[in-house]
Amino acid sequence: MEVEEVACVAYLYARVVRKRKKNRKYWVHPLLSDRSTKGLFNLFYNDLRKYEDKFFNYLRMSVSSFDELMEQLQDDLTGQQTNMRECISPLEKLVVTLRYLASGCSFTELHHEYRLGISTISGFVTQVCEAIWNRLKDECMPQPSTQMWLEIANKFETFANFPNCIGAVDDVGAYGKSSDSSIFKESMFYKKMMNNSLNIPNPKPISTLNSEPMPYVIVGDEAFGLSENIMRPYGGKNLTMTKKIFNYRLSRARRYIECTFGILSNKWRIFHRPLNVKLDLAQNIIKACCILHNFVRARDGYRYDDTLTVQGLENIENTNVTRGSQNAQTVRDKYANYFVTDGQVEWQYSKI
């Protein structure tokens, strides 16, 4: 580029900058400049800590759990102070982010209440969610070991009467008309399951009448494809009694995932509305809420209020479910036979 062209570009750029400065009414809006004295954080937070029940309702965790979380995230959330502007404290970042996730309010609402810029809030919500995931994922969402799978299977057998079950699956959704099955097959979890790298226990018998080992399975609804490790209901209307019983028993085990999603969204009400944020932030929000759910549950237990008005997620229309392999169908048939022989429960026929 010639010297004259460089000078011309510099001149035009200077004119644009001057025009923007001229059109900008405030460098810092007066509403935001009073944040230290009139912002909700400075007016409300210290008083809120005095009342455990109000604190829990506002931020969805106890004071002690919040303090532990703050300690773990402190270094990640500390900004660089400058002479131009004071950094937002890690404490305020965490409070505002948790309130955003807990209430489902918009950035605009937080902007008015806490007297922070909308872009500023969006930036540190991303920062906090990423820090929660990076710091706590190994503790709160570790990849299950074989022993952990066995413990899960024991609970499904105890509470859902479904042996060798290591989980229930459903999906939040994706763009367009993607089916749950298609979404699931693109997940890292599914790929690891297909590569036998999930530490799933070796097959073991489920019946006292038949010593044949049966694979450990995950239960899903009709949107998922049938495989040796994924059990879905029998399709069709004119089903035999055995198949109807199987569908009932599978549904009884699968309902736990619907309850889990319902409890998660009742506690972190950001999921009560569409996530009107960019895709990267939406992913960070989902991961952070899953971590927070486990973090709080391990420390504060669960509260009955979180289970009220539980709503399942709407199923995405399924247009591409493939027929399971012959071996997968055989596995399902053997489970079905077990449920009408030595694995039956006395009330199952009244549910058909």
Secondary structure, DSSP 8 states (H G I E B T S, - for coil): --HHHHHHHHHHHHHHHHHHHHH-S-SS-HHHHTHHHHSHHHHHHHHHTT-HHHHHHHHSS-HHHHHHHHHHHHHHH-----SS-----HHHHHHHHHHHHHH---HHHHHHHHT--HHHHHHHHHHHHHHHHHHHHHHHS----HHHHHHHHHHHHHHH--TTEEEE------STT--HHHHHHTSHHHHHHHTT-S-----B---SS----B--EEE--TTS--BTTEE----SSS--HHHHHHHHHHHHHHHHHHHHHHHHHHHSGGGGS---S-HHHHHHHHHHHHHHHHHHHHHH---GGGGTT----------------HHHHHHHHHHHHHHTTTT--TTGGGG-
